[in-house]
Amino acid sequence: MKPSRTFLLGVLVVLALGLTVLTGGWGNLYNETDGQYGGAAKVMADGGSWLVPLNNDIPRLVKPPLLYWAMAGSMQVFGVNEFAARLPGALSWCVVAVLTFLLGERLGGTWRGFVAGAVMLTGLGTFTLGRIVMPEPTFVAFIAGALYCAVVGADTGRRGWFLGFWVCAALASFVKGWHGLLYPLAIVLVLMALDREARRKYLPILSWQGLLIFLVINVPWYAYIEWRFPGYLGNLIYGEQIGHIVGSHAPATDYTNVPRWQFLLLHVAWFFPWLLLAFTARREGQGTTSPLSRLVWIWALLVLASVLLTGQRQDYYAMAMWPAAALLFSARLQGEIPRWAVGILAAILVAGAAFCLWGVPHLTGATSTASVSERSTAWNTVTNFDAGVWKSLWLTAVLAVGGAALAAVAAVIVQGKARFLAVLAVAVSLDLGALSGTAIVAPYFSLGTLKEELAQFPKARVVFDGDIDTASSLLFYSDLPVILLNRNPNQDFIVRKFGIGRDRFVDQNELKTLWGSDQSFLFVAEKRDHDRWANVLGVSELKVVGESGTQVLFWNGR
């Protein structure tokens, strides 16, 4: 019996809620964006300003505040915890899966919609990166929402859908920036330029009412911040946005760039196992002749090209095109996946399970795990874990890859839609394994494991050897002020121009004075640097009161 639309959409929603929402409390928040957004939302939920997000008492104005607001509201309902912090992003990812389903359904029927939504949800990277606390999942939800509104508006001729396009694009911009409008508008304009029929149907999307909606949602906050901090907009446009495009180091958001070849290669992992099978299956359904098919191709290529052409990029920067990629893959995956292709997948996973069983502890030649600053990208992380870390992942790897291997073997035996569902079980098994693995290695990426130790020193101040990005989990797990060691305060526009938060920076000579004072100080540094810091601070040995991955928590004994 052919499954109904309601059944397939219901299965997708249940799967999405189970993978994203129900697992929201699993694992500590990491440093970088997890801690940055979690820390600022925590301040808002505790009664701080909702117009000026704060990190370490310094305004963090790189992105607009909509995601902060959603997270703060979640924390007011569910408390300040990991589940509440992840909930807005998790719900956004569920929306992305549903919108991918709806667009896929318009492309090739209900089954194709289900396939597209499942691929979007369960790719190894689409799942794990979609779980990070950052603007992208919500941004992608609004981008997909804008394009869905445009498609339905073009098909029905109803003006309300076109206004919905502008609302979604405006909200995407209020989550991450102006490209929330630029992406969907450029996609529609390119489609109109290439397709005469689309030009006629989509032309009403260009309206003064839509532009007014965009301006009403976005301009007031930017105007207020410019009024509060004169020069902010100039710094945002020239220092941050243009700086990233041309590849210069932006003042407040410097990060390690991912080379283009690594970026593209990582997408094989992000869409595993689906990408492997999509290239082997026969395409079914419409080609690229329909306006919607062309829109999906333009969506994928425009976003990907824009990321590849910019001077700086991170692992997840093409996330806005992932629904389009899932829709393109679904054209092949909706039909009969070749038995031989599934057999290759099964062989890879069986070999992988065997390797996990016997070879995981010896996966890397690294003699010691690299420091936090040396593990700034997914590539660097995987290649710089020592054998001890891989050994801690042994059981998770065996269960996840072993379960995926069994499901892949089942996929070889069955056929038709059952084969796709068996491969879906492969993907889910790997996703849950990745989720468990990220929780296990959290101490190497988060200082949340020091939460109890930090709570024992309520009047202390924390000195951190590094940037606030790699200390940001402290902002979520502790209320103690964080002082950055040997960092340039002038990198931050707000500190540089207004002096706000300048007391959150010290050099090592100032640290030596503070360490010998009557004030209680904690110091987070790499374990391997103990002797160097003991020498700098003029003591024979530093007292260790906590440990997290490669980092330790020292105390001056006051």
Buried (B, 14 or more C-beta within 10 A) or exposed (E): EEEEBEEBBEBBBEBBBEBBBEBBBBBBBBBBBBBBBBBBBBBBBEEBEBBBBBBBBBBBBBBBBBBBBBBBBBBBEBEBBBBBBBBBBBBBBBBBBBBBBBBBBBBBBBBBBBBBBBBBBBBBBBBBBBBBBBBBBBBBBBBBBBBBBBBBBBEEEBBEBBBBBBBBBBBBBBBBBBBBBBBBBBBBBBBBEBBEEBBEBBEBBEBEEBEEBBEEBBEEBBEEBBEEBEEBBEBBEEBBBEBBBEEBEBBBBBBEBBEEEBBEEBBEBBBBBBBBBBEBBEEBBEEEEBBBBBBBBBBBBBBBEBBEEBEBBBBBBBBBBBBBBBBBBBBBBBBBBBBEBBBBBBBBBBEBBBBBEEEBBEBBEBEBBBBBBEBBBBBBBEBBBBBEBBBBBBEBBBBBBBBBBBBBBBBBEBBEBEBBBBBBBBBBBBBBBBBBBBBBBBBBBBBBBBBEBBEEBEEBBBBBBBBBBBBBBBBBBBEBBBBBBEBEBEBBBBBBBBEBBBEBBBEBEBBBEBBBEEEBBBBBBBBEBBEEBBEBBEBEEBEEBBBBBBBBBBBBEE
